[in-house]
Amino acid sequence: MNIKKITNFSTILPNEFSNFSPNFPKECVNCGSPSTPLWRRDGVGHYLCNACGLYQKINGSNRPIVKQDTFKRTNNKKLGATCSNCRTAVTTLWRRNNDGDVVCNACGLYYKLHGVRRPSVMRKDGIQTRKRKPRN
């Protein structure tokens, strides 16, 4: 019997398995994630991220892909929101008053501290930020 030592596995494996090397950049075949704390494989041998691998192991099906918003909405611009007290549209945090109305951060904190609505003369056009000392 003639036994031959195989040194090149790409000749015996299908093309989709020939790229499994430690230096090849991996990508989850389900969600497309390029990084994960732990790489797993599905029944066929494709790479799955840890989340998709665990989901498939528990549920027996692929993890549903959640579509991300095409635009990022920042915290200071809630679509269509205006403060019911001072009518500003920009704030670092939106709050609700006791009546359930949307108020800006400044009006919400003022009411919480003083127990009365914030006067409209205290309204500023810009957001005041702290001048913090830099860390060493």
N, C-alpha and C positions, 0 to 999 in steps of 0.2 A: 504494500500500500504506500502510495506516495503522498505525504503530508507537506503542504506548503505553508509557510508562516506568512500571515497577512500583515503587512505594514501600513497599507493605505486603506482605511475604512471607507473612504468616500466612493470607492469603486463598488462596494457591496451594499451600501446603504442608499436609499432613495435620496434625491436631491434635497428634499426638505430637512433631512437629518444630517446632511454633510456639513452644516454650519454650526454644529454643537461643539464649540470649543470654548475654553475659559476666556479667551481674548475677544470673542465675537460679542458685539453689543446685543444684549437681550432685550426683548420687548414682549409684553404680555399679549398673547394672541386674542384675548377677549376684550380688554379695555385699552390696550396700547401703551400701558405704563412702562417707562424705561427704567424705573428704579423701584425696588421693594426690599424690605429687610430679609426676605427669604423667597427664593425662586422655587416654584413647584412645577410639576408636569401633569398634563392631562393623560388620558388613557392612550392617546396616540403618540405622545412624547413631546408635544409642543410645550413651550414655556408659558407658565401662568404666574402672575404676581401672587403674593401671599393671600390677598383678599379674595381674588377670583378662585384660587385653588381651594381655599377653605370653604367658600360658598358651594363650589361644585362637589366637594367631598360630602358636605352635609346635606345638600338639597338634590344632588344628582343632575343638576342642570347648570348652564352658564349663568353667571351673575348678570342681572340686567344693567345695562349701561345708562347712567344718568347723564343727560345732556347738560353741559354747562352753559350759562348765559353767554351770548356772544359779546356782551359788554359787561364790564364790572361796574356795579353801582356802589358808590361810596356812601359811607354812613351819613355824611353831611347833606346829601341831596336825596331825600326820599321823594319819589315821583309824586307830584301833586300835593305835597304836604306844606302847609303853612301853619305857623303858630296861631292858635286861637286868641292869644293875648296880645302879642306885639306884631303879628302878621309877617314875621321873617320867614324866609324859605331855606335858610342855610344855618345849620347848627351841627355841633359835634355829636349830639345825641338827642333823639326825639323821646319825649316822655308823654305821659297822660296825666291829666289832673283828676280830681275827685269826681268830676262829672263825666269823665271818659273822653274829653276833648284832647286833641294833640297839641302839645306845647313844646317850645324849644327848651334846651337844657337850662338856659339862664332863667327863664320864667318858672320852670319846674323847681329849680333849686331855691329861687327867691321865695316862692310860696311855701316850700318845705321849711325854710329857715324863719320867715317872718309871719307866716299864716295869713298873708294878704297877697292879692295879685300884684305883680311887678308893674310899676308905673311906666307908661309908654315913653316918658322923657329919658329913661335909663337905657333905651334901645340904642345899640351901636351897629353900624353897618358891617364892620369886620368882626372876625372871631378873635378874641384876645387870647394869646398864648403865653405861657410862662417862659421866663428866661432862666433856664436851669444851668447849673454849673456842669461843665463836662466831666465825665468819668475819667479816672486815671488809667 
